């Protein structure tokens, strides 16, 4: 995400609360918070190689358990 700079300067006869209010409004208008919240839980997909390796490992374990069942070593 590109950096966005939002600058709010205090006017001569302005109090801190109104400066803060203007800053908050500019932040909301720029949609920065929505973009950050939207990408917070975004996860990348696993690579095809990683999926294949996990599948082969799972199938290997299944095959080994079945072999041990046939030999009567596990119930």
HELIX and SHEET records of a PDB file:
HELIX    1   1 UNK A   16  UNK A   30  1                                  15    
HELIX    2   2 UNK A   32  UNK A   40  1                                   9    
HELIX    3   3 UNK A   48  UNK A   71  1                                  24    
END                                                                             
